[in-house]
Amino acid sequence: MSAGVPPGQGRDDQDITSDTLRAGRVRIFQPARGARMSLDPVLLEGFLPPPHGRFLDIGCGTGALSFLLLARDPAATGVGVELQLRLAGLAARGRDENGWRDRLEIVTGDVRALGDRLGAAQFDLVATNPPYRTLAGSRRPPDDERALAHQEIALSLPEWVACAARALRPGGRVAAIFPAERAADLLAELRARDLIPVRFRSVHPHDGEPAARVLVEAERGGRRPLVVEPPLVLHVAGARYSAEVQQLLDA
């Protein structure tokens, strides 16, 4: 899944770009190279119908997913947790630039060690675009910041699912975007924590190609049957993105 947000025209310093989402209505600050956002948070937010209530964004990076959730639902509030100090600082900078200081708290630290601070059963939604590449199954990026953001170096699948289960209120939902080849692992870990998958959608680079990602929504103690939604196709001939993806970028 290639990066979907090109560097902006204005730079705040040599290493940081100022970019926009939602056709210029949401601003994000991110490294010029390395741990830049991809299309994944846009797809995940588009998969999640509001209202979002109070949400927890595990591994919020520079804030893209949190910002999109806040922009979609004016009543939503949330907490973004980020291990890496520079990325958390950029998330806080973007939050303030967008005027959301009162709606979003950025917490710097390891989500596994923040249980007491975050509280148990406090959130209506846990949403995450987590580190998703196993150390054994992928090559480590040369950039350490990017490596931590994309590989299970500091946070594994069972660990973030356990954190999500603890944070969710009864009936709350957890949602993630994850590599398609690890979909079975994700579903198994969710069910093991009484997070019952209720919606599933595969994401395909082009029509007729195998899925690259899956979008999954689960409910804590859910009893609804699983709904498998039509596939989402990213790219079509003659255009950079399909009409559905372009609408998500612009809406």
Secondary structure, 3 states (H helix, E strand, C coil): CCCCCCCCCCEEECCEEEEEECCCCEEEEEECCCCCCCCHHHHHHHHCCCCCCEEEEECCCCCHHHHHHHHHCCCCEEEEEECCHHHHHHHHHHHHHCCCCCCEEEEECCHHHCHHHHCCCCEEEEEECCCCECCCCCCCCCCHHHHHHHECCCCCHHHHHHHHHHHEEEEEEEEEEEEHHHHHHHHHHHHHCCEEEEEEEEEEEECCCCCCEEEEEEEECCCCCCEECCCEEEEECCECCCHHHHHHHHC
